[in-house]
Amino acid sequence: MAEAYIIDAVRTPRGVGKPGKGALSHLHPQHLAATVLSALKDRNDLDTSSVDDIIWSTSSQNGKQGGDLGRMSALAAGYDISASGTTLDRFCGGGITSVNLASATVMSGMEDCVIAGGTEMMSYTTAYAAEQANAGLPPRLMGAGNEALDVLHPQSHQGVCGDAIASMEGISREDLDALALVSQQRAKRAIDEGRFEKSVVTVYNEDGSVALDHEEFPRPETTAEGLAALNPSFGKLADFDIGGTTFRKQINRKYPDLEIQHFHHAGNSSGVVDGAAALLITSGDYAKEHGLKPRGRIVAYANQGDCPTLMLNAPVPAAKKVLEKAGMTKDDIDVWEINEAFSVVAEKFIRDLDLDREKVNINGGAMALGHPIGATGSILIGTALDELERSGGRYGLVTMCAAGGMAPAIIIERVDGFVD
């Protein structure tokens, strides 16, 4: 089996995902994707006629985010017309899956140069959902509107699931807030020390002016007292009528004795943002032929499903599965990236695997930096690679929860060119 190498990883800064308020919110999603694709092309002097495919992740493929962003963004970035493209959806996990699939095609020997990545403009998807609601169209809710699915595998809202898991596991509001504060502190340190500068590329407006060149979402002024003062976000939503049932009832149908308490709020949940990321994945022969120096190697990847009712618990079994595939143990991993969809996801992950907290989300996570759904996985792989290079570590493991009770995972190895 051929090796798959990471040649480069780039991403945009994350802009606040509010219509008309975030620095990127006026741009087309295709523009964000084209920005990172252009950066890969320019930074690596890439002959785009040699790109076999572009595998892209976008979760909400509606309106402006529909129409195969992978292909159309490549054309917008000036890629050769021979560079094909496709777009996929694994909810939050798509940005890892795009890299996994790109790696698989290279490792199979069928393709030699594939770009993987993702885009999500939550400022647009929020506005689009409001537009649909104003038109009288029912919202797409996980677990609602499909009677057979509800009966067999009742699902709920992600935030309510986060509260349910915390209640079930006995994880306190104080512990969740403490992890959120650490995320903000680590993100501030990373930004102050320039730890993201290798990967982050400036987004320009159509007229050439700067749209955004820095992370817009972090709140470095966050304090423990400020977090403690925030009201939980999902109590009322848990009891909102969704076609004759509620999210709370959905969970209690499967876990009748669970009393759901509400702990998560804006400060210990992932931020709503806009962003895009891309990675250049090639075979060894392609890299040598084109004078490219690999930065990382794909060691193993895995996919895992878990209880869709609780939705957020698949990262732990996914991590165990990919470690087993790689013939490794948790002690081999120097850098862990677990997406902070909600504080409980990362907290439970750390506890269940008994991890050294100093190796997990070293430069902050989505509670501080934001979570552009379809792009986040690709962002985290690049973040892990940057941190391995900065710290001298060897292996990084990246995983994240996804709606439907899923989690993709990947292990990468830092390399400095080719090793004989």
NORZIWO-V957719 format. One record per residue. RES is the residue in three letters. SS is DSSP state (@ for helix, = for strand, . for the rest). Layout:
RES_SS ; RES_SS
//
This chain:
MET_. ; ALA_. ; GLU_. ; ALA_= ; TYR_= ; ILE_= ; ILE_= ; ASP_= ; ALA_= ; VAL_= ; ARG_= ; THR_= ; PRO_. ; ARG_. ; GLY_= ; VAL_= ; GLY_. ; LYS_. ; PRO_. ; GLY_. ; LYS_. ; GLY_. ; ALA_. ; LEU_. ; SER_. ; HIS_. ; LEU_. ; HIS_. ; PRO_@ ; GLN_@ ; HIS_@ ; LEU_@ ; ALA_@ ; ALA_@ ; THR_@ ; VAL_@ ; LEU_@ ; SER_@ ; ALA_@ ; LEU_@ ; LYS_@ ; ASP_@ ; ARG_@ ; ASN_. ; ASP_. ; LEU_. ; ASP_. ; THR_@ ; SER_@ ; SER_@ ; VAL_. ; ASP_. ; ASP_= ; ILE_= ; ILE_= ; TRP_= ; SER_= ; THR_. ; SER_. ; SER_. ; GLN_. ; ASN_. ; GLY_@ ; LYS_@ ; GLN_@ ; GLY_. ; GLY_. ; ASP_. ; LEU_@ ; GLY_@ ; ARG_@ ; MET_@ ; SER_@ ; ALA_@ ; LEU_@ ; ALA_@ ; ALA_. ; GLY_. ; TYR_. ; ASP_. ; ILE_. ; SER_. ; ALA_. ; SER_. ; GLY_. ; THR_= ; THR_= ; LEU_= ; ASP_. ; ARG_. ; PHE_@ ; CYS_@ ; GLY_@ ; GLY_@ ; GLY_@ ; ILE_@ ; THR_@ ; SER_@ ; VAL_@ ; ASN_@ ; LEU_@ ; ALA_@ ; SER_@ ; ALA_@ ; THR_@ ; VAL_@ ; MET_@ ; SER_. ; GLY_. ; MET_. ; GLU_. ; ASP_. ; CYS_= ; VAL_= ; ILE_= ; ALA_= ; GLY_= ; GLY_= ; THR_= ; GLU_= ; MET_= ; MET_@ ; SER_@ ; TYR_@ ; THR_@ ; THR_@ ; ALA_@ ; TYR_@ ; ALA_@ ; ALA_@ ; GLU_@ ; GLN_@ ; ALA_@ ; ASN_@ ; ALA_. ; GLY_. ; LEU_. ; PRO_. ; PRO_. ; ARG_. ; LEU_. ; MET_. ; GLY_. ; ALA_. ; GLY_. ; ASN_. ; GLU_@ ; ALA_@ ; LEU_@ ; ASP_@ ; VAL_@ ; LEU_@ ; HIS_. ; PRO_. ; GLN_. ; SER_. ; HIS_. ; GLN_@ ; GLY_@ ; VAL_@ ; CYS_@ ; GLY_@ ; ASP_@ ; ALA_@ ; ILE_@ ; ALA_@ ; SER_@ ; MET_@ ; GLU_@ ; GLY_. ; ILE_. ; SER_. ; ARG_@ ; GLU_@ ; ASP_@ ; LEU_@ ; ASP_@ ; ALA_@ ; LEU_@ ; ALA_@ ; LEU_@ ; VAL_@ ; SER_@ ; GLN_@ ; GLN_@ ; ARG_@ ; ALA_@ ; LYS_@ ; ARG_@ ; ALA_@ ; ILE_@ ; ASP_@ ; GLU_. ; GLY_. ; ARG_. ; PHE_. ; GLU_. ; LYS_. ; SER_. ; VAL_= ; VAL_= ; THR_. ; VAL_= ; TYR_= ; ASN_. ; GLU_. ; ASP_. ; GLY_. ; SER_. ; VAL_= ; ALA_= ; LEU_= ; ASP_. ; HIS_. ; GLU_. ; GLU_. ; PHE_. ; PRO_. ; ARG_. ; PRO_. ; GLU_. ; THR_. ; THR_. ; ALA_@ ; GLU_@ ; GLY_@ ; LEU_@ ; ALA_@ ; ALA_. ; LEU_. ; ASN_. ; PRO_. ; SER_. ; PHE_. ; GLY_@ ; LYS_@ ; LEU_@ ; ALA_@ ; ASP_. ; PHE_. ; ASP_. ; ILE_. ; GLY_. ; GLY_. ; THR_. ; THR_. ; PHE_@ ; ARG_@ ; LYS_@ ; GLN_@ ; ILE_@ ; ASN_@ ; ARG_@ ; LYS_@ ; TYR_. ; PRO_. ; ASP_. ; LEU_. ; GLU_. ; ILE_. ; GLN_. ; HIS_. ; PHE_. ; HIS_. ; HIS_. ; ALA_. ; GLY_. ; ASN_. ; SER_= ; SER_. ; GLY_. ; VAL_. ; VAL_= ; ASP_= ; GLY_= ; ALA_= ; ALA_= ; ALA_= ; LEU_= ; LEU_= ; ILE_= ; THR_= ; SER_= ; GLY_@ ; ASP_@ ; TYR_@ ; ALA_@ ; LYS_@ ; GLU_@ ; HIS_. ; GLY_. ; LEU_. ; LYS_. ; PRO_. ; ARG_. ; GLY_= ; ARG_= ; ILE_= ; VAL_= ; ALA_= ; TYR_= ; ALA_= ; ASN_= ; GLN_= ; GLY_= ; ASP_. ; CYS_. ; PRO_. ; THR_. ; LEU_. ; MET_. ; LEU_. ; ASN_. ; ALA_@ ; PRO_@ ; VAL_@ ; PRO_@ ; ALA_@ ; ALA_@ ; LYS_@ ; LYS_@ ; VAL_@ ; LEU_@ ; GLU_@ ; LYS_@ ; ALA_@ ; GLY_. ; MET_. ; THR_. ; LYS_@ ; ASP_@ ; ASP_@ ; ILE_. ; ASP_. ; VAL_= ; TRP_= ; GLU_= ; ILE_= ; ASN_. ; GLU_. ; ALA_. ; PHE_= ; SER_@ ; VAL_@ ; VAL_@ ; ALA_@ ; GLU_@ ; LYS_@ ; PHE_@ ; ILE_@ ; ARG_@ ; ASP_@ ; LEU_@ ; ASP_. ; LEU_. ; ASP_. ; ARG_@ ; GLU_@ ; LYS_@ ; VAL_= ; ASN_. ; ILE_. ; ASN_. ; GLY_. ; GLY_. ; ALA_@ ; MET_@ ; ALA_@ ; LEU_@ ; GLY_. ; HIS_. ; PRO_. ; ILE_@ ; GLY_@ ; ALA_@ ; THR_@ ; GLY_@ ; SER_@ ; ILE_@ ; LEU_@ ; ILE_@ ; GLY_@ ; THR_@ ; ALA_@ ; LEU_@ ; ASP_@ ; GLU_@ ; LEU_@ ; GLU_@ ; ARG_@ ; SER_@ ; GLY_. ; GLY_. ; ARG_. ; TYR_= ; GLY_= ; LEU_= ; VAL_= ; THR_= ; MET_. ; CYS_. ; ALA_= ; ALA_. ; GLY_. ; GLY_. ; MET_= ; ALA_= ; PRO_= ; ALA_= ; ILE_= ; ILE_= ; ILE_= ; GLU_= ; ARG_= ; VAL_. ; ASP_. ; GLY_. ; PHE_. ; VAL_. ; ASP_.
//
